């Protein structure tokens, strides 16, 4: 278990809903990954690298809403800059399953609270 944090610590994390609008292969990644372009509404379009190639094809990711942390500093991965962290959980086969809203489409950029 990780160290306990305060509610104020949690409030520093900006988690938003976005829609994947473009997916490309990322051959320079050490672990198989995609390069994603994600629409966060008024926050704009952000890039992310995601190791989700085992369970998701490029075609079925287009238009999928995801949950992501959008206030990390940019991170360079090979020749690519990741601007947000797409959230997921590892299943029993060590494959990433995306976290997403389950009932209805949410407006891009809405904040998770």
N, C-alpha and C positions, 0 to 999 in steps of 0.2 A: 504494500500500500504506500502511496505517496504521502508526503507531509501534509498536514492539515493546513488549509488556507482560510482567509477571512472572506466574507461576502464582498468586501471592497476589492480583494484580489481578483475574484471572479468577474466583477464588473469591468475590469480592465480588458478582458477578452471580448472581442467583437465578433460574434458568431452570426452569420447571415445566411439567408437562402438565396441561391442563384441557379440559373439554368445553363447547362452546358450547350454552347452554340457551335463549337468546333473541336474536333479531336484529331490529333496527328500521332503517328508513331514517334518514338523517342529512341532511335538506335544508339545514341551515345550514352544513355543511362546504364549504369552498372547492373541494376536490377530492372527487369522488364517494366516499362512504364509508358504512359501516354502523356503527351503535352495537351493540356486542355485550355480552351478559352471559355470563360464563364461570365455570363451577364448578371451583374448585381444591381440592375436598375439604375437609380440615381448615383450609385457609387462607381458606375462604369463597368468596363470589361476588364477582368483580371486573368492572368495566366497562372496555371498551376501544373506541376508534374505530379502524376498519381500512379502508384503501383497497383493498378486495378485490372491488369490485362488477363488475369486468370478467369474472372467471372463475367467480364463485360467486354463486348465487342465495340469497336468504334461506332458502328451503326446504331446499336441500341443505347448508346450514351447521349447521342444528339437529342436535345429536348428534355433530358432528364434533369429534374431539380435535385440539387445537392445542398448539403450544409457545409459551411467552411468558416474557418477563422480568417478574417480579412485584415487584421491589423498587426501581422508579423512584418518584420523588415524583409525586404526582398532577399531571396536566397539563390545563389548561383549554383546550378546543377549542370555540370559540363558546360555547354554553350547556351544554356537556357536560364532565364530568371523566373523563378516561381514567386508569385506575389500574394498567394493565399494558400492555406492548408485545407484540403478537402478532408472531411472527417469520415472515418470508417472504423470498423472493428474487425480484428482477425478472427476467422472461423477456425474450426478444429483442424483444417487442412492448411492453415497459415495463409489463407487467401483473404484479401480485404473485401468486406461487404460495406457498401456505402450507407451512411446514415441519411435518411430523408424523411420528409413529412409524409404521412400515410393517408390522409383523408381527402384532401383537395389541393389543387394548385395554389401556391402561395405567391404573392407579388414578389418579384425579384428585388432583393435588397432588404427585405423585412428582417428585423433583428430577432434572434432567438433569445428568449429570456427565461 
